[in-house]
Amino acid sequence: MTYDVDALRRHFPSLDEGAAHFDGPGGSQVPDVVGDAVRDTLIAAISNRGTVTASARRADTTVLDARAAVADFLGAQANGVVFGRSMTQLTYDVARTLAKQWNEGDEIVVTRLDHDANVRPWLQAAASRGAVPRWIDFDPASAALDLAGFTEQLSDRTRLVAITGASNLIGSRPDVSAFARAAHEAGALVYVDGVHLTPHTSIDVTSLGADFYVCSPYKYLGPHCGVLVADPTLLDSLSPNKLLPSSNAVPERFELGTLPFELLAGTTAAIDFLASIAGSSAQTRRERLVASMQAVEDHETELFSDLCDRLAKVDGVTLYGQAESRTPTLLFSIDGVENETTSARLAALGVNAPEGNFYAIETSRRLGLADAGAVRAGLAPYTNQRDVDRLVEGVESIVAARP
């Protein structure tokens, strides 16, 4: 099918400001239908969830619709969808909950490719129980996680493996299913940070082998909240800290306080918008989502290939972590120019490409960048060829202006 990026962009009022947005990895732009859903829910008659009044039923329907939408999006079960403030908050909650089952000398595995939100909660939870952390390293040249080294880290004391679906700093996409198979053979649970992977490809949590999968709707055209999915049976085996009167049902036992109904309505709207991108006539939303996310992936891959090829030819530009399998995410620096200066000069040209380590501090250090990171450019469904041209031309102008 033809990917009509111009038609898609007309749904994003923020693009009228004129900037070329390569800051999607930190949070995407939002289509009009998502803003409408948030607004309409905020000003509608709504109450706490219930079945007696129309406003209570509206709240309940909003939550159930959002669970169903996320389940379709991720290939999960609706009653295994947990909403939270952010991926970080959800991961801390799960880490504290799982740690109750750990004993001194048990082991957990984390990676140097991950955002710190899938590292520090596990290290801190392990320390609280006397569990031992193990690390999976990656090759800075290939940006690939060491699967062989990982299997050597596993033992009958391994309780959990935390791994990224894709690096938010350099885009590397590990073969999660291969790591998950090895982890499961050792009897460990697998916790996958899908925040950076989810916006760029079709997800099936079962095929990935993820026992827990977390992501953030605001990275895939939605509002600011977090999502965790897991098998309801697994969730039922866990006992998170909660208030006594609050529901002990799954998944509600993991959701603290009243949910943000307007954000859940926006999440549903974002997923429905994504499902419409390919114009598929499939009957189920899941089928339409699979088709649309394939179209998004194809569109982004074509533009990203052009971007990488052109920047690689610019003298003085260093590209980091060019993995064979990756999301459309590029980390780069310009010789003789501070990263802050590069980002600021691009911004002055209407190109949003921020700099930093973006909380992937272990990745930045492993790349030899210390805690500073570099400039990151990430593509999104609304990125077009002119955006890519503007970024390349901006980098070329900065290089040409060096002393």
Disulfide bonds with the S-S distance in Angstrom:
none
